[in-house]
Amino acid sequence: MRNLERLSVCAAALAATWSTGAMAQDDTQTLMGLGITELRQEIQTRYNAGLALSTDPAAVSADDNRFMWANEAKVQCGIALGFLKSSTKDQTSIAKCVLASRMMNRVPAPPAPPPPPAPPPDKVCDREVTGLLFFAFDSAELPATAAENVAFVVENAGRCNWQTITVVGHTDRAGSNAYNDGLAMRRAQAVAAYLEQGGIAAAKVKVEARGETQPLEPTPDGVRNPQNRRVEIIAN
């Protein structure tokens, strides 16, 4: 039943994609300008990638559309290769091969971790971490939870008599230490600026970056982990 549901969703997504005309025109036109030999190599590469992904257990069991797009790439690139045997450039199958190849390599962002449960009202002022924001991979763009976290700090700053708001940026362990230090600082600075826009005096806001040195979930070096891509707001 679960597989049937997945196939139904995938079919609907595929139909919607074709119907919008999202055919990766730029890549298609570039390929159409190649000679037959070069074009055949490009299409064969996409076919091989689709074949490999369609048999990858991780893609087969994933709750996303990569497996469906891999199969579509295999089919459409195979059709294009059939035409190319007679030196025919079939733009329709080539365009679909290009689009499916592109889509099968799109890994959706993991869902944001659920927010921590709200503490009892009498514990609000004393909790160790006042706000916690999780970021997308390799991004310093404020997440959707930023408004909720900042509103909480602004609403309670006076009642709790917080004198210092420390914003601490963190990353997961993918990437070099130097790069992650900079990314952590950019995340912290983005949250600090949002706090100041919300009404917290800039003199009260302190920014720090810990990079990958203090993960919530310890992982081997190079591993992506959404729990570790975060900014902590600590009020005192």
C-alpha positions as CSV (number, residue, x, y, z in Angstrom):
1,M,0.0,0.0,0.0
2,R,2.8,2.4,0.9
3,N,4.5,1.8,-2.5
4,L,1.2,2.3,-4.3
5,E,0.7,5.6,-2.5
6,R,4.3,6.7,-3.4
7,L,3.8,5.8,-7.1
8,S,0.5,7.8,-7.2
9,V,2.2,10.8,-5.7
10,C,5.2,10.5,-8.0
11,A,2.9,10.2,-11.0
12,A,1.0,13.3,-10.1
13,A,4.3,15.2,-9.5
14,L,5.6,14.1,-12.9
15,A,2.4,15.1,-14.7
16,A,2.4,18.5,-13.0
17,T,6.1,19.0,-14.0
18,W,5.5,18.2,-17.6
19,S,2.3,20.3,-17.8
20,T,4.1,23.4,-16.6
21,G,6.5,23.1,-19.5
22,A,9.5,23.1,-17.1
23,M,11.7,21.3,-19.6
24,A,15.2,22.7,-18.7
25,Q,15.3,24.6,-22.0
26,D,18.8,26.1,-21.5
27,D,20.5,22.7,-21.1
28,T,18.4,21.2,-23.9
29,Q,19.3,23.9,-26.4
30,T,23.0,23.5,-25.4
31,L,22.9,19.8,-26.0
32,M,21.0,20.2,-29.3
33,G,23.9,22.3,-30.6
34,L,26.4,19.4,-30.0
35,G,27.6,17.0,-32.6
36,I,26.1,13.5,-32.6
37,T,29.1,11.9,-30.9
38,E,29.3,14.5,-28.1
39,L,25.5,14.4,-27.7
40,R,25.4,10.6,-27.4
41,Q,28.1,10.8,-24.7
42,E,26.1,13.4,-22.7
43,I,22.9,11.4,-22.9
44,Q,24.7,8.2,-22.1
45,T,26.1,9.8,-19.0
46,R,22.7,10.8,-17.8
47,Y,21.3,7.4,-18.7
48,N,24.0,5.7,-16.6
49,A,23.4,8.0,-13.7
50,G,19.7,7.3,-13.8
51,L,20.3,3.5,-14.0
52,A,22.6,3.6,-11.0
53,L,20.3,5.7,-8.9
54,S,17.2,3.6,-9.7
55,T,19.0,0.6,-8.1
56,D,20.4,2.5,-5.1
57,P,18.7,1.2,-1.9
58,A,18.9,4.6,-0.3
59,A,17.0,6.2,-3.2
60,V,14.5,3.4,-3.5
61,S,13.5,3.6,0.2
62,A,13.7,7.4,0.4
63,D,10.5,9.5,1.1
64,D,11.2,11.7,-1.9
65,N,10.9,11.6,-5.7
66,R,14.5,10.8,-6.6
67,F,13.7,7.1,-7.4
68,M,10.8,8.2,-9.7
69,W,13.0,10.7,-11.5
70,A,15.8,8.2,-11.9
71,N,13.5,5.8,-13.6
72,E,12.2,8.6,-15.8
73,A,15.7,9.6,-16.7
74,K,16.5,6.0,-17.6
75,V,13.4,5.8,-19.9
76,Q,13.7,9.2,-21.5
77,C,17.5,9.1,-22.0
78,G,17.1,5.6,-23.4
79,I,14.6,6.8,-25.9
80,A,16.9,9.7,-26.9
81,L,19.8,7.2,-27.3
82,G,17.6,5.1,-29.6
83,F,17.0,8.0,-31.9
84,L,20.7,8.9,-31.8
85,K,21.6,5.4,-33.2
86,S,20.1,6.7,-36.5
87,S,21.8,10.2,-35.9
88,T,18.5,11.7,-35.1
89,K,18.3,14.4,-32.4
90,D,14.9,14.0,-30.8
91,Q,14.4,17.2,-28.9
92,T,11.4,16.0,-26.9
93,S,13.1,12.9,-25.4
94,I,16.4,14.9,-24.9
95,A,14.5,17.6,-23.0
96,K,12.8,15.1,-20.8
97,C,16.1,13.3,-20.2
98,V,17.7,16.6,-19.2
99,L,14.9,17.5,-16.8
100,A,14.6,14.1,-15.2
101,S,18.4,14.0,-14.7
102,R,18.3,17.3,-13.0
103,M,15.3,16.5,-10.8
104,M,16.8,13.1,-9.7
105,N,19.8,14.9,-8.2
106,R,17.7,17.4,-6.2
107,V,17.7,16.2,-2.6
108,P,15.0,17.9,-0.6
109,A,15.9,19.8,2.5
110,P,15.2,17.8,5.6
111,P,12.2,18.8,7.6
112,A,13.0,21.3,10.4
113,P,13.3,19.6,13.8
114,P,10.2,20.1,15.9
115,P,10.4,23.0,18.3
116,P,11.2,22.2,21.9
117,P,8.1,22.1,24.2
118,A,7.3,25.4,25.9
119,P,8.5,25.5,29.5
120,P,6.2,26.3,32.4
121,P,5.6,30.1,32.7
122,D,7.6,30.3,35.9
123,K,10.6,28.8,34.2
124,V,10.8,31.1,31.2
125,C,13.3,33.5,32.7
126,D,15.6,30.8,34.0
127,R,16.0,28.4,31.0
128,E,19.5,27.9,29.8
129,V,18.8,28.5,26.1
130,T,16.2,31.2,25.4
131,G,15.8,30.5,21.7
132,L,17.0,27.8,19.2
133,L,16.9,28.2,15.4
134,F,17.9,25.5,13.0
135,F,19.4,26.4,9.6
136,A,19.4,24.8,6.1
137,F,22.7,23.2,5.0
138,D,25.3,25.8,4.0
139,S,22.9,28.6,4.6
140,A,22.8,31.7,6.8
141,E,19.2,32.6,5.7
142,L,16.9,33.0,8.7
143,P,14.5,30.0,9.1
144,A,10.8,30.3,9.4
145,T,11.1,29.9,13.2
146,A,13.1,33.1,13.5
147,A,10.0,35.3,14.0
148,E,8.7,33.1,16.8
149,N,12.1,33.0,18.6
150,V,12.7,36.7,18.4
151,A,9.1,37.5,19.5
152,F,9.6,35.4,22.6
153,V,12.9,37.2,23.5
154,V,11.3,40.7,22.9
155,E,8.2,39.8,24.9
156,N,10.1,38.5,27.9
157,A,13.2,40.7,27.9
158,G,11.7,43.3,30.3
159,R,9.8,40.9,32.5
160,C,12.9,38.7,33.0
161,N,15.3,41.7,33.3
162,W,17.7,40.2,30.7
163,Q,20.7,42.5,30.4
164,T,22.7,40.5,27.9
165,I,21.4,38.5,24.9
166,T,24.2,36.2,23.5
167,V,23.7,34.8,20.0
168,V,25.9,31.8,19.3
169,G,26.2,30.3,15.8
170,H,27.0,26.7,15.2
171,T,27.4,24.4,12.1
172,D,27.5,20.7,11.5
173,R,30.8,19.0,10.6
174,A,30.6,19.1,6.8
175,G,33.3,21.5,5.5
176,S,36.5,22.9,6.8
177,N,36.9,24.4,10.3
178,A,37.7,27.8,8.8
179,Y,34.6,27.8,6.5
180,N,32.4,26.6,9.3
181,D,33.7,29.3,11.7
182,G,32.7,32.0,9.1
183,L,29.3,30.3,8.4
184,A,28.5,30.1,12.1
185,M,29.3,33.8,12.5
186,R,27.1,34.8,9.6
187,R,24.2,32.8,11.1
188,A,24.7,34.5,14.5
189,Q,24.9,37.9,12.9
190,A,21.7,37.3,11.0
191,V,19.8,36.4,14.2
192,A,21.4,39.3,16.1
193,A,20.3,41.8,13.4
194,Y,16.8,40.4,13.6
195,L,16.7,40.8,17.4
196,E,17.7,44.4,17.0
197,Q,15.0,45.0,14.4
198,G,12.6,43.5,16.9
199,G,13.4,46.0,19.5
200,I,16.4,44.6,21.5
201,A,19.0,47.3,22.0
202,A,22.2,46.6,20.0
203,A,24.3,47.2,23.2
204,K,22.6,44.2,24.8
205,V,23.3,41.8,22.0
206,K,26.6,39.8,21.9
207,V,27.5,37.6,18.9
208,E,29.7,34.5,19.1
209,A,30.6,31.7,16.7
210,R,31.5,28.2,17.7
211,G,31.7,26.6,14.2
212,E,31.5,22.8,14.4
213,T,33.1,22.5,17.9
214,Q,30.0,22.1,20.0
215,P,27.5,19.8,18.2
216,L,24.2,18.9,19.7
217,E,24.7,15.5,18.2
218,P,28.3,14.4,17.9
219,T,29.1,13.0,14.4
220,P,32.2,12.0,12.5
221,D,34.0,14.8,10.6
222,G,32.3,15.6,7.3
223,V,28.8,14.5,8.3
224,R,25.8,16.7,7.7
225,N,23.4,16.9,10.6
226,P,20.4,19.3,10.8
227,Q,20.5,19.4,14.6
228,N,23.9,20.9,14.6
229,R,23.2,23.7,12.1
230,R,21.8,26.1,14.6
231,V,21.9,29.4,16.5
232,E,21.3,29.5,20.2
233,I,20.0,32.6,21.9
234,I,21.1,32.8,25.5
235,A,19.7,35.5,27.7
236,N,21.1,36.6,31.1
